[in-house]
Amino acid sequence: MESQEKKENETIVATKSQIYLLSIIGEVEGHEALAERSKATRYEHILPNLARAEDDDSIRGILILLNTVGGDVEAGLAIAEMISSMSKPTVSLVLGGGHSIGVPLAVSADYSFIVPSATMVIHPVRQSGLFIGVAQSYRNMEKTQDRITEFVASHSHMSAERMEELMLDTRMLVKDVGTMLDGREAVAEGLIDEVGGIAPALKKLRELMKEKK
């Protein structure tokens, strides 16, 4: 088990066309380990691999494949900030779902795609475990929510005001506050750049790679 984790942590996966493939699936794991049978993306694997990809001259572009239910906010934002700060061209593709913290991950790339049947859920920050019901706790949650909103607004064509409006909508989700957008709705709202699958995503990335020469 340890050797497998070490291998995942040290291996850079690149295609023959000098594209690094980054897959973000299941739940984004934070500082606490998820259950053994849960599919998870571990930030301690992703961050060093992205750093290596940035420093590897044989890699000229990065394709991010997303199918995530969300997860740890700190870990998700750390990955999103790493992607957005890379000098190499990046393209994201939402397949299945890009929910919760998956939203900033999807928009962190230079250009984003989503397939028509995929969905993205935008909702307020949730708190699990022990919660001290005082004003300071609520302010801290608001600050965390503002960090997400500001990141999404600065890396997409959706305004912070519209993001908050969708986040606090009470009409759509039966058991939660927020909004679910399908592929075309996500593009219409300015959250994602274009509806499309793997072929247009790779085509766009190759165009960005040529421009970067």
N, C-alpha and C positions, 0 to 999 in steps of 0.2 A: 504493500500500500504506500509506504514512504517513497519507494523508488519511482512509483507511478506519479505521485505528486511532484517529485523532484523533476521528473521528465517533463511534465506539463509546465512547470515553472521555468525551465531552461530552454525549451524548444521554440524557435521562431518558425511559424508555418507560412511559407510564401509559395505562390504559384509560379509557374514558369515565366509568367509575364511580369515578374518583380512586384507582385501585389501581395501584401500581408493580409491574411484573412483573420479577422477577430470575431469570434462568436460570443454573444451575450445571451444566455438562455436561462430558463427557470427563474430562480430568485437570486437577486444580488445579495451575496452574503457579506455581513459586516464583521464586527469584532467577535461576535459569538457564532460558533459553528451551528449550522442547521442540522436537522435530522439526517442520518446516514442515507436514507432512501430518497432524499429530496434532490432534485436537479438544481444545481447552484452554480453561479458564476462567482468566483473568489477574487476579490480585488487584489489580494497579495500575489496572485498569479498574473493578473492583467497589467498592473502598473509596471513591473519590471520588464515585461515583454514589450510593452509600448515604448519604454525607454530604449530598449535594445533595437527595436524597429526604427526609431528616430535616428539612432546612431549607425545603422547598418546601410552602407552605400548601395548594397545590392537590392534594397527595397525602396521602391519609388512611389508607392501608393498604398493606401490602407482601405479595405472594404470591411465595414462593420455589419454583421448580420444579427438582427435583434428579434428575439421571441421571448419576452420576459414579462412576468407578472409584477415586477417591481422589486422592492426589498429595502435594504438599509440605505437611508438617505445620505449619510456621510460617505459611505463607500461608493454609492452611485454617483454622487457629485464629484468625488475624487477622480473617478474614471472619466467622467464627462469633461472635467477641466483639463485632464491630461490629453484627451483627444483634441479638444478645441485649441490647445496650445502647440500642437505639432506643426512643424514646417512642411511636412509632406502632405500631399492632397489626400483628403478623406471623404468617403461617401458611405452613408448608412442606408440600410434597407430593412424596413420593419416587415416581418413575416409572422403572421399569427397575432402577436400582440406586442405593444410597447407601452405597457401600463405604468402609472404612478411614476417612480423614479426613472422608468424607461423613457419617459417623455424628454427630459434633458439629455439623456444618452442619445436619443434619436436625432435631436437637433444640434448636437455638439459637432457633427461633421460639417465639412465645407458645403456639402449638398446632400439632401435626404430624399429617399424614395419610400413608398409604402405600397404594398399590394392592395387591390380593391377590397379583399375580404378581411384584411387585418383590422384590428381595433386599437384605439388608444384611450385609456381612462385617465381623466384629469380629476383629482380630488384633493381635499385639504390634507395637511400632514396629520398622521395619526400617532397616538402615543400608546404603547403597550407596557405591561408590567406596572410597577409602582408609580403612581402619579400623585404628586402633592398639589392639591387644589388651591393654589394661591396665585396672586396676580403675576408674580415673577415667572411661574411655570407657563402661564398662558402667553406672556410676552416672549419667552424663549421660543415657544412653538411658532409664534407669529414671525419671529426673526428667521427661523429655519424656512418657513413657508415663503418669506420674502426672498431668500437666497435662491430658491427654486424658481420662483416667478421671474425674478430679474435675469437669471441665467437663460431661461427659455425665451424671454422677450428680446434679449440681446443676441440670440443665436437663431432666431426665426423671424417670420414676418407677422407674428401675433403680438399685439400690445400687452403690456402687463395688466391693464384694466380688463381686457377681454379674457385673459388667462384667469384672473380672479373671478370674473363673472361665471365662466364655465366651471371653475373649481367649486363654487358655492351654490350651484344650481340644485334645487331640491325636487325637480320634476321628473328626472330620468331614472336615477338609480334607486331601486326599491329599498335596499338595505343600507344605503350610504348617500352622502352628499357628493355631487360632482356630475361629470358628463362623460359619456362614451361616444367617441367619434369613429366612424369607419374610415376606410382609406380615402375615399373621395371627399368626405367631410373634413378630414384632417388637412387636406390640401386647400379646400375652399376657405378654411379658417386661417390659412397662412402658417399653420404649424409645421407642415411638411412641404417640401418644394414640389414634388411630383408623384403622381401615381405611376407605378411601374414595378417590374420584377428584376430578376438577376441580369438579364441581357442589357436593358437600358442603364442599370446601375453600373455595370462593368464598362459600358460604352462611355458614360459620363466620367468615370474615374480615369479612363485612358485619355480622355480629352484634357482633363485637369493635369495629368502627368505630362502630356506634351507641352502644355502651356508653361509648366514649371521648369522645363529645360532651359 
